[in-house]
Structures are given as C-alpha cells and as structure tokens.
C-alpha cells in the first residue's frame, strides 16, 4: 500500500487518491469514460509510473495536441479496473490555488474549460504504456 503522498512533501507533484475518490471520475472533463472498479496502487506501481512519465509527451489527443512536460503538472493517481486490467488514471493540472488546499489529496480535482492546464491519461500497469490522453477543452 502507498502511504498518503502530499504535494508539499519532498517536493513531489503527485498524490495517490483513495479508492473513494473514484465516484466522480466518470463525470470529469478530462477523465476516463468508464471503468469497472477501483484498486489502490502500491509503491512499486507509483514508482513505475513516475519513471515512465515522460512518455506521456509521445501521446496526442483527438485534436492532435500533446503535453510537452508532464512532470511540470500536479498529478493525482487513481487505480481503476477496465476489462479486468489494472490501470492508473492520471488527473493532471497546473499549479494554482487548488494545490494550496489539502482536499486535492483526497478528492479528484475537476475543472472544465481549463484549456491545456488540465489533462488526463491512463497508464497500464502490466504493459507500462500510457494511452487515452484527454486535454481539457480540446478532447
């Protein structure tokens, strides 16, 4: 199990959300469309996603846009299950007042029409591949 990781600790820009945060994930502007269940990522899963994060830059969304520097965004990680596959949904956003409040470590941040300051993607734990890039305001 991953201990709660807050943005302010060790200058990290990510947190692993509790499974209870998933209830609103399907209604997010840059979130996954559907999933069958949730799970809690372990430390090795988070370490893997962080070590491969730069590969998000290789993805393009439906409009052809991409995220050039994914590490510069604050990231929330949520374990989701789709067709019996363990995936990690990445909810990413720019530095703002949101990061100054503790609630971002427990609840998904959802801001619509925020342009490229908000994006989401999916990470497959088994294949270590990213997919389904969605950039808020552009698909």
N, C-alpha and C positions, 0 to 999 in steps of 0.2 A: 504494500500500500504506500502511496505517496503522501508524505506529510503535507499539510497545507503550505503552499508556497506563495508568499505575497510578493507583489511587485517591488516593494521597498526593501525587502531582504536581499542582501548580496547583490544588489543592483540588477536583479533579474527582471525581465519584462514579461513574465508569464505566470499563470496560476493554473492549477488543475481544479476544475469545478466539481462539486459534489454531484452525484447522480440526480439528486432532486432538482438541479438546475435545468434538466432536460425538458421539463414540461412545456417550456416556451420556445424551444429550439426550432420546431417546425414552423413557427409563425414569424421567424426572423427574416429581415430583408436580405441578408446575405447568408442565411443558414441552410442547413440540409432540408430537402423537401420532405423526406420521411425516413424513419428508422424503426426497427422492431423492438429495441430495448436499449438499455444502457449498462455500462460497466465502469469500474473505477480503474483507470490506468495505473500501472505500477511504475516505480522509479526507472526501471530499465526502458519502459515504453517512452517515458518523457525524455530520457537521455537520448534515445534513438531519434525521436522527432526533432529534438534540438540539434543533433549532429547533422541531420539531413535538411534542415530548414531552408538553406539557400536554394535548394531545388525548386522551391515554390516559384522562383523567378523564371523558371522554364515554362511554366503554365501560362496559358492565355484563356481569358474568359470568352463568352459567346460573342462579345463585341471586338475581340482581338486585343484587349488591354491586358497588361500584366502588372505584377508587383515587383519592382526592381530590388528593393532592400527589405525583405520580410522581417529581419531582425530589428529593424527600427520601430516596429509596431509593438504595442502591448498585445499579448496573446492570452486567450482563455482556452483551455483544452477540456474537452468533454468526450468521454468514451461513449460511442454509440455502436449498436449492432445492426447490421444490414445483411439480410440473407445469410445469417449465421457467421458473418465475418466481423471480427473486432476492428473497428475503425476509430480514429480520433478526429473529432470535428475541431477545427481551429477557428476561433472567432477573434479577429484582429482589429485593432483600432489605434488611432493616433493618440499621442499624449493630450490630455485635456483635463477638465475638472473631474471627469469620471475616475481617473486614476488616483485622485486625492481622497476618495471615499472608500471605506472598507468593503462596501457592498459588492464591488466588482470581483471580489474573491469568492463570492458565494452565489451570485446571480449573473446570468448572461446579460451582457450589455447589448442593447438593440436600438440603433438609431438609423432611421430610414432617410434616404436622400442626403446622405453624408458624403457622397462622392467617393473618391478613392481613399478617403481616410478610414473607411470601414470595409473589410473584406472577410471572406470565409473560404475555407478549403477543407478537404478531407484527406487524412493520412491513413493508409492501410498498414497496420502493424506487421502483418505477415510478409508483405512484399516490399515494405519500406518505400512506397510510392505515394506521391501526392496526386490528387485529382479534384475535379469539381470546383474550380476556382470561381467564386462569385464576388464581384466588386460592387459594392453598394452604389446604386444609381446608374449602373451600366450593365447589369446582368452577371 
